[in-house]
Amino acid sequence: MIDLTFLRENPDIVRAAITNKNRDGIDLDRIIELADGRKKLSGDISEINRKRNAAQEARDFEAGKTLKDELKEAEERYQAAEKELVSLLIKIPNIPSADTPVGPDESGNKVIRQWGDKPTFSFTPKAHWDLGRELGIIDSEKAAEVSGARFTYLKGDLALLQNALVQLVINTLTSENEMAKIVQAFGLTVSPKPFTLVNPPIMMRSQVMNRMARLDPIDERYYFEKDDMVFIGSAEHTLGPIHMDEVLAEESLPIRYVAYTPAFRREAGAAGKDTRGILRQHQFDKAEMESFSKPEDGRAEQDLLVAVQEYLMQKIGLPYQVVLICTGDMGFPDQRQIDIETWMPGQDTYRETHSSDYVGGFQARRLNTRLKRASGEIEPVHMNDATAFAMGRTLIGLIENYQNEDGTITIPEALRPYMAGKTKIEKQA
């Protein structure tokens, strides 16, 4: 949620953010009017309470009764103003960072660097859906009979390969030595403090998802009206509120979490799009990172999360590009969004496989997650979330980049320790 003081002092910046994020129709003047009215009512309530105390001391019961009625009326008006104010404030998107490109949609995104050489083949590379079917490791047909479109069975060595990716993430992020390597390799100045592994809930109350600013659009969520619960679309949805309504000590920061969970999305706006293979599924698995830091360290913390992503991608040898996402394509609560797109030779294109969202204090204000400085000052923490591996999409990259002419798939060196001695994926028996 936007800080009201910032809104008062920088209305033009907020208006530009609303327009550039395609969120027009928000009445800022009404918001300021409500905020002023709420402040005045708060003062009125304090004054009425002062008068009530004085009347009580003077044993003036008639005045006390009148003041009690006045207090009830003032409190009701305060609650009404508060309700309307919050309902309007939560519609304002986060302010994009100064380096975020202004653009209407993904056409405005900016590639900022690339890594790795695209593989060359002496044969025409196949798409993962063909390789997966021929090797017997992807079965979308049977999954469609069981669960419907956009569900898949991953079988045999491909399921084992996914487990290998999970193990690589956990062993890297929970090791202080590995984190120190990443900090040094990417020239960062942040703490190498490792991540804490968490197994979070995969369902959450809709009101908490709304406090995370991730409920909208509701059509993308699997919502269970009877229970007022939603399935998560990423582990960060339940990692983000892990310190909801808490005050964190300054010396405890940064706090970093990593979780590996299923994720669920309706893909309501993707009818007919990417229907082949396992790119765009209703159910998929992700390893996700979440970080809480001091405000002055928030941007550097995002740099660390992107460095972790690049380190893991370089370990498994997938060529990629890092993309700065523009205003019209970035998430509602994001202040700065960076994606990684992986080269998919079977499709002859880059596909998004990772995202990193720096949200500043935006989510923390909605979640009431604060830090207490050594000086005693209390303020919102800054939050980051980022993909470690989106499993299905990373598997696509591995299948297509490591395919061989005989139809087998070579397993990268970094994943072999978790593959029971296997060096290739061959046709399943």
Buried (B, 14 or more C-beta within 10 A) or exposed (E): BBBBEEBBEBBEEBBBBBBBBEEEEBEBEEBBEBBEBBEBBBEBBEEBEEBBEEBEEEEBEEBBEBBEEBBEEBBEBBEBBBEBBEEBBBBBBBBBBEEBBEBEEEEBBEEEEBEBEEBEBEEEBBBBBBBBBEBBBBBBEEBEEEEEEBBBBBBBBBEBBBBBBBBBBBEBBBBEEBBBBBBEEBEBEBBBBBBBEBEBEBBBBBEBBBBBBBBEEEEBBBBEEEEEBBBBBBBBBBBBBBBBEBEBEBEEBBBBBBBBBEBBBBBEEBEEEBBEBBBBBBBBBBBBBBBBBBBEBBBBBBBBBBBBBBBBBBBBBBBBBBBBBBBBBBBBBBBBBBBBBBBBBBBEEBBBBBBBBBBBBBBBBBBBBBBBEEEEEEBBBBBBBBBBBBBBBBBBBBBBBBBBEEBBBBBBEBBBEBBEEBEEBBEEE
